[in-house]
C-alpha cells in the first residue's frame, strides 16, 4: 500500500490531523483553495489563520491542485465544513482513485437534506456508504497540534477500512479505537455541538456549574434518544464519540460552539457572534437540523428546540431557560422504543 495520504481541506482540524499523519512518517499532501495558504504551509510550515503560533511538520506538503493531492493516495481524509462537503466531493469525484480509502472528520449535517456526511460523500463520489470511515471523538485541533494525549474513534461498516484508518493515525499521543456504529458516531459528533452551544450560553448568563451539569446530562439524553430512533447503538453515546466529545466541547475555551454560546448568553446578536468567530460554528447549522429531526421522528428534544428559538426566532435566552425549567414533571429514565431496545439486548 502506498504511504501517501491526501487531506482536504486546510482548516484547523484538517491541518492538525495532517500533522498527525506526517508525524507517522507518511507522505501527506494537504489541499487548500488558497495559494497564499499553500505557500505559507510549504515555506513557513505554519497555518497562521487557523492554528496561530503553531509549527507544522516540515514533511507536510500543501497544494492548491486537488488532483495532485489525491493521485496515488492510499487514503483521502476529508475535513471540510459540512456546508462545503458536497462541493468538495464533487471535485474529488473527478480525481479520486478507486482503491483509495475515504475517511471523513466532519461533525455536522447537510442542513437542507438532513443527510449525514457519509451519505453526502457516498452520493457524490459513488462509493458504498458503509465503506466510508468516520473519525470522531474528544479532540481539539489546538491540543492535537501540540501533541497532547488524545483518543478518538474511527467507525465504518467495513472493519478492514476502519483498521487501516486506525493504523494510519495511531501513535504515542494519538490513540485510535474502532467502532462498527457509523450512524451513532456521526450523530453523536454532530449533535453534541448543540449542547455545547447551550453550555456556553448558560455560562454567558452566569448560571453556574449546577445548570451546566444538568444541561450536559439532559442534553446527552436528547442526543441518545434521537440517535436510537435513527438507528444508532445506544452504547455509542456513552463512549468517546458521545459523552467524551460532549464534555470536551461543552467545557473548553477551545470550543467554537461553547464560545459562540457564551457570547449569545452575554446578549450579543447571532450575526455579531458569527462575524467575530472567523471560523465555522457547526452547532448553529446542526441546531436547525436537530429541530427538523425532532419534528420528523416525533422525538422530544426540548433543549435543542429552545436553542432553535433563540438562534432563529430571537427568543431571549433567559426566557428559553424558564421554558425548560417550567416543563411538566417527568421521570428521568424515558422509555426507548421497545423494538430498538430489544435490538441491542438480544
Secondary structure, DSSP 8 states (H G I E B T S, - for coil): ---EEEEE--SHHHHHHHHHHHHTT-EEEEE-S-HHHHHHHHHH---TTTSTT----TT-EEES-HHHHHTT-SEEEE---GGGHHHHHHHHHTT--TT-EEEE----EETTTTEEHHHHHHHHHT--GGG-EEEESS--HHHHTTT--EEEEEE-S-HHHHHHHHHHH--SSEEEEEES-HHHHHHHHHHHHHHHHHHHHHHHTT-HHHHHHHHHHHHHHHHHHHHHHTT--GGGGGSIIIIIHHHHHHH-TT-HHHHHHHHHHTT--HHHHHHHH-S--HHHHHHHHHHHHHHHHT---HHHHHHHHHHHS---HHHHHHHHHTS----SS----HHHHHHT--
